[in-house]
Amino acid sequence: MIELNKDNFEEEVLNFDGKVVVDFWSESCDHCMEIMPEVKKLAEEFADDFKFAKLDIKGNRRLAIGQKVLGLPSIVFYENGEKVEHLSGEDLEPEDIRKELEARA
């Protein structure tokens, strides 16, 4: 998974011609840390269809807010630079992410 920050977000996500999944997370978000291993497995499984990246909101809070990410964890789907889906919340499960990946693959 690509590590995103304010310096490479535009290039890796907004200017990318294809499908990108961004995991917005924080070390202080217990649920983020809990689902991260499953998100990494999904990244490997769906690597042929999607570019996977993650953005630690620590130090990138303005960028996250600019993307309308106000809660964690947030999994945001982009196609050709356009935000097309946003999954978020304490009840977010890896199976929810899998269903969205399968629908968009």
N, CA, C and O atoms as a MOPAC input file, in Angstrom:
PM7 MOZYME 1SCF
protein

 N      0.83600 1    -1.18700 1     0.00000 1
 C      0.00000 1     0.00000 1     0.00000 1
 C      0.87800 1     1.24600 1     0.00000 1
 O      1.87400 1     1.33000 1     0.71900 1
 N      0.49400 1     2.17800 1    -0.80000 1
 C      1.24000 1     3.42900 1    -0.90400 1
 C      0.91200 1     4.30900 1     0.29800 1
 O     -0.25200 1     4.45000 1     0.67400 1
 N      1.93900 1     4.89400 1     0.89300 1
 C      1.75000 1     5.84500 1     1.99900 1
 C      1.51000 1     7.22800 1     1.39300 1
 O      2.35300 1     7.76800 1     0.67700 1
 N      0.35200 1     7.77800 1     1.69600 1
 C      0.01900 1     9.10000 1     1.16100 1
 C      0.28600 1    10.20000 1     2.17700 1
 O      0.29200 1     9.97100 1     3.38600 1
 N      0.50600 1    11.40200 1     1.64900 1
 C      0.61000 1    12.60100 1     2.47700 1
 C      0.20300 1    13.78500 1     1.59500 1
 O     -0.15700 1    13.61600 1     0.43000 1
 N      0.26700 1    14.96500 1     2.16700 1
 C     -0.18200 1    16.14200 1     1.40900 1
 C      0.67500 1    16.39400 1     0.17200 1
 O      0.22200 1    17.05500 1    -0.76300 1
 N      1.90600 1    15.87900 1     0.14800 1
 C      2.79700 1    16.11000 1    -0.98500 1
 C      2.50700 1    15.20300 1    -2.18400 1
 O      2.74500 1    15.59900 1    -3.32400 1
 N      1.99400 1    13.98300 1    -1.93900 1
 C      1.79400 1    13.06600 1    -3.06400 1
 C      0.33200 1    12.68200 1    -3.30800 1
 O      0.04900 1    11.93000 1    -4.24000 1
 N     -0.59900 1    13.18000 1    -2.49400 1
 C     -2.00300 1    12.79600 1    -2.63300 1
 C     -2.55900 1    13.13400 1    -4.01900 1
 O     -3.19900 1    12.29900 1    -4.65800 1
 N     -2.31600 1    14.34000 1    -4.46800 1
 C     -2.85300 1    14.77000 1    -5.76000 1
 C     -2.33900 1    13.88000 1    -6.89100 1
 O     -3.10800 1    13.43400 1    -7.74200 1
 N     -1.03000 1    13.63000 1    -6.88700 1
 C     -0.42000 1    12.81800 1    -7.94600 1
 C     -0.92500 1    11.37600 1    -7.90100 1
 O     -1.28600 1    10.81600 1    -8.93500 1
 N     -0.95200 1    10.77100 1    -6.70900 1
 C     -1.28100 1     9.35100 1    -6.57600 1
 C     -2.77800 1     9.05300 1    -6.65800 1
 O     -3.16700 1     7.94700 1    -7.03300 1
 N     -3.62600 1    10.03300 1    -6.31100 1
 C     -5.06600 1     9.78100 1    -6.25200 1
 C     -5.84500 1    10.63100 1    -7.25500 1
 O     -6.53300 1    10.09600 1    -8.12500 1
 N     -5.73700 1    11.94100 1    -7.13500 1
 C     -6.57400 1    12.82500 1    -7.94400 1
 C     -6.16800 1    12.86800 1    -9.40700 1
 O     -7.01400 1    13.09200 1   -10.27300 1
 N     -4.89500 1    12.65800 1    -9.69900 1
 C     -4.42500 1    12.68200 1   -11.09100 1
 C     -4.19800 1    11.28500 1   -11.65300 1
 O     -3.61900 1    11.13200 1   -12.72800 1
 N     -4.65500 1    10.26000 1   -10.92500 1
 C     -4.44400 1     8.87500 1   -11.36800 1
 C     -5.58600 1     8.43700 1   -12.27100 1
 O     -6.75800 1     8.61400 1   -11.94100 1
 N     -5.23400 1     7.86500 1   -13.41000 1
 C     -6.22200 1     7.38000 1   -14.36300 1
 C     -6.52500 1     5.92100 1   -14.02900 1
 O     -5.86400 1     5.01000 1   -14.52700 1
 N     -7.52600 1     5.71000 1   -13.18500 1
 C     -7.88100 1     4.36100 1   -12.76500 1
 C     -8.58000 1     4.39700 1   -11.42400 1
 O     -9.07300 1     5.44000 1   -10.99300 1
 N     -8.61900 1     3.24600 1   -10.76700 1
 C     -9.34500 1     3.09900 1    -9.51200 1
 C     -8.37400 1     3.08300 1    -8.33400 1
 O     -7.38800 1     2.34500 1    -8.32400 1
 N     -8.68200 1     3.91500 1    -7.34600 1
 C     -7.83200 1     4.02000 1    -6.14600 1
 C     -8.71500 1     3.86500 1    -4.90800 1
 O     -9.81300 1     4.41600 1    -4.83500 1
 N     -8.21400 1     3.11200 1    -3.95100 1
 C     -8.88100 1     2.97100 1    -2.65800 1
 C     -7.95300 1     3.56100 1    -1.60700 1
 O     -6.79700 1     3.15100 1    -1.49100 1
 N     -8.46000 1     4.52600 1    -0.83800 1
 C     -7.64300 1     5.18100 1     0.18600 1
 C     -8.21300 1     4.86200 1     1.57000 1
 O     -9.39300 1     5.08200 1     1.84700 1
 N     -7.34200 1     4.34100 1     2.42300 1
 C     -7.67900 1     4.06000 1     3.81700 1
 C     -7.20300 1     5.25400 1     4.65100 1
 O     -6.00300 1     5.44100 1     4.85300 1
 N     -8.15400 1     6.05700 1     5.13200 1
 C     -7.83900 1     7.16400 1     6.03600 1
 C     -7.86900 1     6.59500 1     7.45000 1
 O     -8.87300 1     6.01900 1     7.86700 1
 N     -6.76700 1     6.75500 1     8.19000 1
 C     -6.64700 1     6.12300 1     9.50100 1
 C     -5.84100 1     6.97300 1    10.45700 1
 O     -5.29000 1     8.00900 1    10.08400 1
 N     -5.78000 1     6.51700 1    11.70100 1
 C     -4.95600 1     7.15100 1    12.72600 1
 C     -4.59000 1     6.10400 1    13.76400 1
 O     -5.37400 1     5.19800 1    14.04400 1
 N     -3.39000 1     6.23100 1    14.33600 1
 C     -2.97200 1     5.30600 1    15.39800 1
 C     -3.90600 1     5.36000 1    16.60100 1
 O     -4.07200 1     4.36800 1    17.30900 1
 N     -4.51300 1     6.51600 1    16.82700 1
 C     -5.39600 1     6.66800 1    17.98000 1
 C     -6.79500 1     6.10200 1    17.72800 1
 O     -7.63200 1     6.10400 1    18.63200 1
 N     -7.05500 1     5.62300 1    16.52600 1
 C     -8.34500 1     5.01600 1    16.17900 1
 C     -8.22600 1     3.50800 1    16.33400 1
 O     -7.63900 1     2.82900 1    15.49100 1
 N     -8.79000 1     2.99000 1    17.42100 1
 C     -8.68900 1     1.55200 1    17.69000 1
 C     -9.28400 1     0.70600 1    16.56900 1
 O     -8.70800 1    -0.31200 1    16.18400 1
 N    -10.43000 1     1.12400 1    16.04800 1
 C    -11.07400 1     0.34000 1    14.98900 1
 C    -10.22900 1     0.35200 1    13.70900 1
 O    -10.18100 1    -0.63800 1    12.98000 1
 N     -9.56300 1     1.48300 1    13.44500 1
 C     -8.65600 1     1.55700 1    12.28400 1
 C     -7.56900 1     0.48100 1    12.39600 1
 O     -7.28600 1    -0.24900 1    11.44700 1
 N     -6.98200 1     0.41500 1    13.57400 1
 C     -5.88600 1    -0.52800 1    13.79600 1
 C     -6.39600 1    -1.97200 1    13.74000 1
 O     -5.68200 1    -2.87500 1    13.30300 1
 N     -7.61900 1    -2.17300 1    14.18200 1
 C     -8.22800 1    -3.50600 1    14.21500 1
 C     -8.46500 1    -4.04800 1    12.79900 1
 O     -8.19200 1    -5.21800 1    12.53300 1
 N     -8.96900 1    -3.20900 1    11.89900 1
 C     -9.28400 1    -3.70300 1    10.55200 1
 C     -8.11600 1    -3.59500 1     9.57100 1
 O     -8.18800 1    -4.14600 1     8.47300 1
 N     -7.05400 1    -2.90100 1     9.94200 1
 C     -5.93700 1    -2.68500 1     9.01600 1
 C     -5.36200 1    -3.97900 1     8.42800 1
 O     -5.11200 1    -4.02200 1     7.22400 1
 N     -5.14000 1    -5.04300 1     9.22700 1
 C     -4.61100 1    -6.27900 1     8.61500 1
 C     -5.53500 1    -6.84000 1     7.53100 1
 O     -5.06500 1    -7.34900 1     6.51300 1
 N     -6.83600 1    -6.74800 1     7.75100 1
 C     -7.79400 1    -7.23300 1     6.74900 1
 C     -7.78200 1    -6.34700 1     5.50700 1
 O     -7.89600 1    -6.84000 1     4.38500 1
 N     -7.64500 1    -5.04800 1     5.70800 1
 C     -7.57900 1    -4.12100 1     4.56500 1
 C     -6.33400 1    -4.44000 1     3.73400 1
 O     -6.38700 1    -4.40300 1     2.50500 1
 N     -5.22500 1    -4.74800 1     4.38800 1
 C     -3.99400 1    -5.10000 1     3.66100 1
 C     -4.19100 1    -6.37500 1     2.85000 1
 O     -3.69300 1    -6.47400 1     1.72900 1
 N     -4.91700 1    -7.36000 1     3.40600 1
 C     -5.19800 1    -8.60000 1     2.66300 1
 C     -6.06500 1    -8.30800 1     1.44200 1
 O     -5.83300 1    -8.85300 1     0.36300 1
 N     -7.06000 1    -7.45100 1     1.61700 1
 C     -7.91000 1    -7.06700 1     0.48600 1
 C     -7.08200 1    -6.35000 1    -0.57600 1
 O     -7.30800 1    -6.53900 1    -1.77100 1
 N     -6.13000 1    -5.53000 1    -0.14800 1
 C     -5.25800 1    -4.81200 1    -1.08800 1
 C     -4.47400 1    -5.79700 1    -1.95100 1
 O     -4.30300 1    -5.57900 1    -3.15100 1
 N     -3.99900 1    -6.87700 1    -1.33900 1
 C     -3.26100 1    -7.88800 1    -2.09900 1
 C     -4.19800 1    -8.63500 1    -3.04700 1
 O     -3.86400 1    -8.87600 1    -4.20700 1
 N     -5.35600 1    -8.99100 1    -2.54300 1
 C     -6.32100 1    -9.76700 1    -3.32900 1
 C     -6.84500 1    -8.99200 1    -4.54200 1
 O     -7.04500 1    -9.57100 1    -5.61000 1
 N     -7.06400 1    -7.69400 1    -4.38100 1
 C     -7.65100 1    -6.88200 1    -5.45400 1
 C     -6.62200 1    -5.98300 1    -6.14400 1
 O     -6.99300 1    -4.99700 1    -6.78100 1
 N     -5.35500 1    -6.31100 1    -6.02400 1
 C     -4.28000 1    -5.46500 1    -6.56500 1
 C     -4.35500 1    -5.29700 1    -8.07900 1
 O     -3.87200 1    -4.29500 1    -8.60500 1
 N     -4.94600 1    -6.24900 1    -8.78900 1
 C     -5.03400 1    -6.13500 1   -10.24700 1
 C     -6.07200 1    -5.09900 1   -10.68300 1
 O     -5.99500 1    -4.57400 1   -11.79400 1
 N     -7.03900 1    -4.80400 1    -9.81500 1
 C     -8.13600 1    -3.91200 1   -10.18300 1
 C     -8.04400 1    -2.52200 1    -9.56600 1
 O     -8.62200 1    -1.56900 1   -10.08900 1
 N     -7.31500 1    -2.40300 1    -8.44800 1
 C     -7.27400 1    -1.14100 1    -7.71200 1
 C     -5.86100 1    -0.82200 1    -7.25000 1
 O     -5.06300 1    -1.71500 1    -6.96800 1
 N     -5.57200 1     0.46900 1    -7.18000 1
 C     -4.36600 1     0.92900 1    -6.47900 1
 C     -4.82300 1     1.19100 1    -5.04800 1
 O     -5.83100 1     1.86400 1    -4.83000 1
 N     -4.09000 1     0.66700 1    -4.07900 1
 C     -4.43200 1     0.86100 1    -2.66900 1
 C     -3.42800 1     1.79600 1    -2.01300 1
 O     -2.22200 1     1.71400 1    -2.24600 1
 N     -3.96400 1     2.68600 1    -1.18600 1
 C     -3.11600 1     3.64600 1    -0.49100 1
 C     -3.69900 1     3.91200 1     0.88400 1
 O     -4.87600 1     3.65200 1     1.13500 1
 N     -2.86400 1     4.43100 1     1.77000 1
 C     -3.37100 1     4.79800 1     3.10200 1
 C     -2.81800 1     6.14800 1     3.49500 1
 O     -1.71100 1     6.53400 1     3.12000 1
 N     -3.64200 1     6.86300 1     4.27500 1
 C     -3.26700 1     8.19500 1     4.69200 1
 C     -3.50100 1     8.32100 1     6.19500 1
 O     -4.63600 1     8.26500 1     6.66900 1
 N     -2.41100 1     8.49000 1     6.93000 1
 C     -2.49600 1     8.73800 1     8.36800 1
 C     -2.91300 1    10.20000 1     8.52300 1
 O     -2.21700 1    11.10200 1     8.05600 1
 N     -4.04500 1    10.42900 1     9.17700 1
 C     -4.52400 1    11.81100 1     9.26200 1
 C     -3.64400 1    12.68100 1    10.15100 1
 O     -3.73100 1    13.90800 1    10.09700 1
 N     -2.80000 1    12.05800 1    10.96600 1
 C     -1.86700 1    12.83900 1    11.77800 1
 C     -0.92700 1    13.59300 1    10.83400 1
 O     -0.17900 1    12.97900 1    10.07200 1
 N     -0.97000 1    14.88900 1    10.88800 1
 C     -0.16000 1    15.70900 1     9.99300 1
 C     -0.81400 1    15.97500 1     8.65600 1
 O     -0.29600 1    16.74400 1     7.84600 1
 N     -1.96100 1    15.33600 1     8.41900 1
 C     -2.66900 1    15.49900 1     7.14300 1
 C     -4.14300 1    15.80300 1     7.36600 1
 O     -4.98400 1    15.50100 1     6.52000 1
 N     -4.44700 1    16.40000 1     8.50500 1
 C     -5.84700 1    16.63000 1     8.88200 1
 C     -6.57400 1    17.53100 1     7.87000 1
 O     -7.72200 1    17.25900 1     7.51700 1
 N     -5.92000 1    18.58600 1     7.40800 1
 C     -6.55800 1    19.48100 1     6.42800 1
 C     -6.89700 1    18.74800 1     5.14000 1
 O     -7.95900 1    18.95100 1     4.55100 1
 N     -5.98000 1    17.89900 1     4.71700 1
 C     -6.21600 1    17.10800 1     3.50500 1
 C     -7.42900 1    16.20100 1     3.70700 1
 O     -8.29300 1    16.11400 1     2.83400 1
 N     -7.49500 1    15.52900 1     4.85300 1
 C     -8.62900 1    14.64000 1     5.14200 1
 C     -9.93600 1    15.43100 1     5.15500 1
 O    -10.92600 1    14.99700 1     4.56600 1
 N     -9.94800 1    16.56500 1     5.80900 1
 C    -11.15500 1    17.39100 1     5.87200 1
 C    -11.53600 1    17.87400 1     4.47300 1
 O    -12.71700 1    17.93200 1     4.13100 1
 N    -10.54100 1    18.21500 1     3.67700 1
 C    -10.79700 1    18.63600 1     2.30000 1
 C    -11.44600 1    17.53700 1     1.46600 1
 O    -12.15600 1    17.81900 1     0.50100 1
 N    -11.20100 1    16.28400 1     1.84000 1
 C    -11.81500 1    15.14200 1     1.16100 1
 C    -13.11500 1    14.72900 1     1.84900 1
 O    -13.68500 1    13.68400 1     1.53400 1
 N    -13.57800 1    15.55000 1     2.78800 1
 C    -14.81800 1    15.31900 1     3.54600 1
 C    -14.74200 1    14.06000 1     4.41700 1
 O    -15.75100 1    13.40500 1     4.67500 1
 N    -13.53100 1    13.74000 1     4.86000 1
 C    -13.33500 1    12.62900 1     5.78600 1
 C    -13.38600 1    13.21300 1     7.19400 1
 O    -12.43800 1    13.85100 1     7.65200 1
 N    -14.50100 1    12.98600 1     7.86500 1
 C    -14.71000 1    13.57100 1     9.18700 1
 C    -14.77100 1    12.51400 1    10.28300 1
 O    -14.79000 1    12.85000 1    11.46700 1
 N    -14.80100 1    11.24400 1     9.90100 1
 C    -14.82100 1    10.15600 1    10.87800 1
 C    -13.87900 1     9.05200 1    10.45100 1
 O    -13.58300 1     8.89600 1     9.26700 1
 N    -13.41400 1     8.29200 1    11.41900 1
 C    -12.49300 1     7.18500 1    11.14000 1
 C    -13.07100 1     5.88900 1    11.68500 1
 O    -13.84000 1     5.90100 1    12.64700 1
 N    -12.70200 1     4.77300 1    11.07000 1
 C    -11.94800 1     4.67500 1     9.81600 1
 C    -12.80500 1     5.11000 1     8.63500 1
 O    -14.03300 1     5.06600 1     8.69300 1
 N    -12.14400 1     5.52700 1     7.57200 1
 C    -12.81900 1     5.86800 1     6.32200 1
 C    -12.08400 1     5.20200 1     5.16900 1
 O    -10.86700 1     5.33000 1     5.02900 1
 N    -12.83500 1     4.49800 1     4.35800 1
 C    -12.30600 1     3.89400 1     3.14200 1
 C    -12.98800 1     4.63200 1     1.99200 1
 O    -14.21000 1     4.58400 1     1.84800 1
 N    -12.18400 1     5.31400 1     1.17700 1
 C    -12.74400 1     6.14500 1     0.11400 1
 C    -12.28900 1     5.60100 1    -1.24600 1
 O    -11.10900 1     5.33100 1    -1.47000 1
 N    -13.25900 1     5.45300 1    -2.13300 1
 C    -13.01900 1     4.93900 1    -3.47800 1
 C    -13.01000 1     6.10300 1    -4.46500 1
 O    -13.89400 1     6.96000 1    -4.45500 1
 N    -11.98600 1     6.10700 1    -5.31700 1
 C    -11.85600 1     7.12000 1    -6.36700 1
 C    -11.75400 1     6.41300 1    -7.71500 1
 O    -11.14500 1     5.34900 1    -7.82700 1
 N    -12.35800 1     7.02000 1    -8.73700 1
 C    -12.19000 1     6.53900 1   -10.10600 1
 C    -11.80900 1     7.72900 1   -10.96400 1
 O    -12.55200 1     8.70400 1   -11.06800 1
 N    -10.64300 1     7.63400 1   -11.57300 1
 C    -10.13000 1     8.71300 1   -12.43100 1
 C    -10.14100 1    10.05400 1   -11.70100 1
 O    -10.50300 1    11.08100 1   -12.27700 1
 N     -9.74500 1    10.03600 1   -10.43500 1
 C     -9.62500 1    11.26000 1    -9.65100 1
 C    -10.89900 1    11.73000 1    -8.98600 1
 O    -10.86700 1    12.68400 1    -8.20900 1
 N    -12.02800 1    11.08600 1    -9.27100 1
 C    -13.31300 1    11.48500 1    -8.70500 1
 C    -13.69700 1    10.54500 1    -7.55600 1
 O    -13.59900 1     9.32400 1    -7.68000 1
 N    -14.12400 1    11.12300 1    -6.46200 1
 C    -14.59700 1    10.34200 1    -5.32700 1
 C    -15.93900 1     9.71500 1    -5.70800 1
 O    -16.86700 1    10.41800 1    -6.11000 1
 N    -16.03800 1     8.37000 1    -5.57700 1
 C    -17.26500 1     7.69000 1    -5.99000 1
 C    -17.96400 1     6.96100 1    -4.84600 1
 O    -19.14600 1     6.63400 1    -4.95600 1
 N    -17.25700 1     6.70400 1    -3.75700 1
 C    -17.87000 1     6.03200 1    -2.61100 1
 C    -17.04800 1     6.31900 1    -1.37000 1
 O    -15.83200 1     6.49500 1    -1.44000 1
 N    -17.73300 1     6.36400 1    -0.22300 1
 C    -17.07100 1     6.65800 1     1.05200 1
 C    -17.70900 1     5.77200 1     2.11900 1
 O    -18.86400 1     5.96500 1     2.49700 1
 N    -16.93900 1     4.80200 1     2.59300 1
 C    -17.39300 1     3.92500 1     3.67200 1
 C    -16.72300 1     4.39500 1     4.95600 1
 O    -15.51800 1     4.64400 1     4.97500 1
 N    -17.51200 1     4.51800 1     6.04100 1
 C    -16.93200 1     5.06400 1     7.26200 1
 C    -17.72600 1     4.62500 1     8.47200 1
 O    -18.89400 1     4.24600 1     8.37400 1
 N    -17.05500 1     4.68500 1     9.63100 1
 C    -17.74500 1     4.50400 1    10.89000 1
 C    -17.23000 1     3.35100 1    11.72200 1
 O    -16.51700 1     2.47100 1    11.24200 1
 N    -17.61400 1     3.38600 1    12.98000 1
 C    -17.19300 1     2.36200 1    13.93300 1
 C    -17.71900 1     0.97300 1    13.58300 1
 O    -17.14700 1    -0.03700 1    13.99400 1
 N    -18.81400 1     0.92900 1    12.82000 1
 C    -19.38700 1    -0.37300 1    12.46000 1
 C    -18.87500 1    -0.87900 1    11.11000 1
 O    -19.35800 1    -1.89600 1    10.61400 1
 N    -17.91100 1    -0.18700 1    10.51400 1
 C    -17.33700 1    -0.61000 1     9.23700 1
 C    -16.57800 1    -1.92100 1     9.42400 1
 O    -15.70800 1    -2.03600 1    10.28800 1
 N    -16.92300 1    -2.89900 1     8.60300 1
 C    -16.28000 1    -4.20800 1     8.66600 1
 C    -15.57300 1    -4.51300 1     7.34700 1
 O    -15.96600 1    -4.00600 1     6.29700 1
 N    -14.52200 1    -5.34700 1     7.40300 1
 C    -13.82500 1    -5.71700 1     6.16300 1
 C    -14.76500 1    -6.28600 1     5.10200 1
 O    -14.53000 1    -6.09900 1     3.90800 1
 N    -15.81700 1    -6.97200 1     5.51900 1
 C    -16.75800 1    -7.53400 1     4.55200 1
 C    -17.47900 1    -6.43700 1     3.76600 1
 O    -17.79000 1    -6.61700 1     2.58800 1
 N    -17.74400 1    -5.30000 1     4.41900 1
 C    -18.35700 1    -4.16000 1     3.71500 1
 C    -17.42200 1    -3.64900 1     2.61500 1
 O    -17.85900 1    -3.30700 1     1.51600 1
 N    -16.13700 1    -3.60600 1     2.93700 1
 C    -15.13700 1    -3.13400 1     1.97400 1
 C    -15.04600 1    -4.12100 1     0.81100 1
 O    -14.99200 1    -3.72100 1    -0.35200 1
 N    -15.03100 1    -5.42100 1     1.13800 1
 C    -14.96300 1    -6.46300 1     0.10800 1
 C    -16.14600 1    -6.34200 1    -0.86700 1
 O    -15.96300 1    -6.42800 1    -2.08100 1
 N    -17.34400 1    -6.14300 1    -0.33500 1
 C    -18.53200 1    -6.03800 1    -1.19500 1
 C    -18.39600 1    -4.86300 1    -2.17000 1
 O    -18.74500 1    -4.97800 1    -3.34500 1
 N    -17.89000 1    -3.74600 1    -1.67200 1
 C    -17.71900 1    -2.56800 1    -2.53700 1
 C    -16.64500 1    -2.82700 1    -3.59300 1
 O    -16.80200 1    -2.43100 1    -4.74800 1
 N    -15.55600 1    -3.48800 1    -3.20200 1
 C    -14.49700 1    -3.81600 1    -4.15100 1
 C    -15.03600 1    -4.73700 1    -5.25300 1
 O    -14.76600 1    -4.52700 1    -6.43600 1
 N    -15.79100 1    -5.74700 1    -4.85500 1
 C    -16.33100 1    -6.68200 1    -5.82600 1
 C    -17.30800 1    -5.98100 1    -6.78300 1
 O    -17.33900 1    -6.28400 1    -7.97600 1
 N    -18.09000 1    -5.06100 1    -6.25900 1
 C    -19.05100 1    -4.34300 1    -7.09300 1
 C    -18.36200 1    -3.41200 1    -8.09700 1
 O    -18.89800 1    -3.15300 1    -9.17400 1
 N    -17.17200 1    -2.91000 1    -7.74100 1
 C    -16.47900 1    -1.93000 1    -8.59300 1
 C    -15.34200 1    -2.52200 1    -9.41700 1
 O    -14.77000 1    -1.83400 1   -10.26300 1
 N    -15.00900 1    -3.78100 1    -9.18300 1
 C    -13.87100 1    -4.41000 1    -9.89500 1
 C    -14.14600 1    -4.57500 1   -11.37200 1
 O    -13.29700 1    -5.08300 1   -12.10500 1

